[in-house]
């Protein structure tokens, strides 16, 4: 499996406040970014997989909503997470 509990703890530890910080916007954005990257690679090999395409579109929308929320609340945290993840926003 591509996303096990050890990988989640690593992501939350790197971008969140601790390894158990699963609810902060930064940790959720980082997790969504990891999942989006994985699904994008899957879609390159399986172009006709429409259910995965729909899931990918939903994840992108969720990440965009969290980024918008973070931008409206704290612009410095927004800029830090965008820079850390290498997003184009």
N, C-alpha and C positions, 0 to 999 in steps of 0.2 A: 504494500500500500504506500502511496506516495506521501501521505500526510498522517504520520502516527503521533502519539502523544509526546514523544521526545522532540520531534520537529516543532510541534506547537509550543512547547516550553521554551525551545531555543528562540523562536520568533517573538514570543511574549517577553522573554528576558532581554532580548536585544532592543525592542522598540517600546515595550511597556515599562512600568515602574518596577515590576518584579516578574518572576516566572508564573505567578498565579494571577497576575493582572490581565484578565481576559476581557474586560469590559471597556477599557479606555479606547478612545477613538483611534489613537495611534496604533495600538496593537491590533485592532480590528482591520484597519486599513492595510497594515502589513500582511495580515493573514489573507485578506482578500487579494492582495497583489500577488502573493505566492500562488494562490489557487488559480488566479487569472492566467499567470504565466504557464502553469501546468496545462490548463485547458486549451490555451492557445497552441501549445505544441501538439496536443492531441488533435486539434482541428486541422492542423497542417497536414497530418497523415490521413485523417478521416473527414473529408470535406462534406460528405452527405449525412453526417451525424447531427440531425436537427435537434434532438433533445439536449445534446451537449452545447450546441450553439445557443439554444434558449437559456440554458443555465449560465453560460458565459455572459450573455447579455444582461441577465439579472444581476450577476456579481458586479459587473462594471457599473450598473446603475446604483447598486448599494454603496460601492466605493465612492462614486461621485457624490452621492448624498452625504456620506460621512465627511468627505473633503469640504463640501459646501458648509456643513454644520461647523466644522473645525475652523474654517476661514472666518465665519461670522462671529465665533466665540473668542478665538485667540489666534491672531494672524501669525505670531511668532512660532507657535507650535505647528501651525499649518505649513509655514515655510520650512521648518526643520524636517518634518516628515516627508515633504515633497522632495527635498534635497537628498535625504537619506535613502529614499527608495528610487530616486532617479526618474520620477514622473515628469511629464512634460508641462504640467500646469504651472 
